[in-house]
Amino acid sequence: QVHLVESGGGLVQPGGSLRLSCAASGNIFAINTMGWYRQAPGKERELVATIGTTGSTNYENSVKGRFTISRVYAKNTVYLQMNSLKPEDTAVYYCNFRSWSTSGAQDYWGQGTQVTVSS
């Protein structure tokens, strides 16, 4: 099992910045991907960004150039630096940990942190 604890959400004005953090603990396997998903009111959960063990990143189109995902492997921690925030970025952001082992792939989720972009 993997336990994820995320933090960093809050209220910010349009154009502002926030940094989300997510720390993983438990049964960590070497081959894994960490990332962020978000869910806005009335919408389904969507991918925001992911980063793999090779450092490869993937971003949802609307956040490219504004958000940066990074990780510190020694801390099993992933970050999401969000700049130039827009009202449409408002959502609950969930940390995701996807591992691959001899048993296959497994997803784990954080508790969610609210990001509200409003003036």
N, C-alpha and C positions, 0 to 999 in steps of 0.2 A: 504494500500500500504506500501511496505517496500523499502527503498532506501539504497543501498550498495555503500560504497566508499572504494576502495582498493588502496593499495600502497605498495612499497617495491621492485618492480622489478628493473632490471638493467642488466648490463653486468658484468659477473664474469668469472674467469678462471676455467678450469676443476679442481675439487677438492675443490673449494671454497664454500662459504655459502651465503645464502640470507634468509631474513625473510620477508614474505608477511603478510600484515595486512588487515583486512576488517572489517569495522564498519557498523552495521545496525542501521537504525533509521526508525521511523514511527510506523505503526500498528503492533507491535511485540506481537505475541502470545506465550504463555508459552511452548507449545509443538512444538519444531522445531529442525531442523537439519541444521548445517552450514557446508560448505565444499568448496573444490576447484576442479575445472575442468581445463583442459588445451587443447589447440588446436595448433598443430604444422603445419607448412606450408604443404599443400597437404594432411593433415590428418583430420579426424573427431574429434570432441570434445570428450575427455575421462575423466573419473573420476580419480582424484588424491587421495583425501582423504576426509572423512566426519567425523563429530563428532556430536553426539546427546545430548539431555538434560540429559541423564543418564551418559554421559561421554564415552559411547561406541564409538570406532573408527573403521574406515574401510579404508584400503589403497590399492591402486593399487599395484600389485605385484612388479613391477620394482622399486618402491620407498620405499618399506618396509626396515626398518633399516637405511634409510638415511633421510627421511622426518618425521617430527613430527607435528601433528595438535593439536592445543589446543584452548581453548576459555575462555574468561572472561565474565561470565554471566552478571555481573553488568554493563558492558560496551557494551554488545551485540556485542562483537568483537571476531573474529576468527583469528588465526595466523597459518602460515605454515612455520616452520623452515626447511629449505632445506640445508642439508649438503652433502658433497661429490658429488657435482653436476657434471653431465656428459653432454657432448654436446647434447645427445639425450633428455635431459630435456628442451632444448630450445623450447619455446612455449609462447603463450599468455595465462596467467593464469586468470581464471575467478572465482570470489567468488560466491557462491551459498547459498541462504537461502531458505529452504523449511519448510513451516509451515503447521500445522494441526489445524483446528478449526472445529466448528460445521458445517461449509460450505464445509469442505473437505481440500484437500491439495493444496498448491499454491507455485510455484517457483518464485524466484526473482534472478536477476543477477547483478553483478558488471560490471563496464565498461571494465575490463580487464587490465592487466599489463604485459608488455613484460619482459620475462626472457630469457637472451641470455647467453649461456655457451660456451665460445670460448677463445682460447689462442691468 
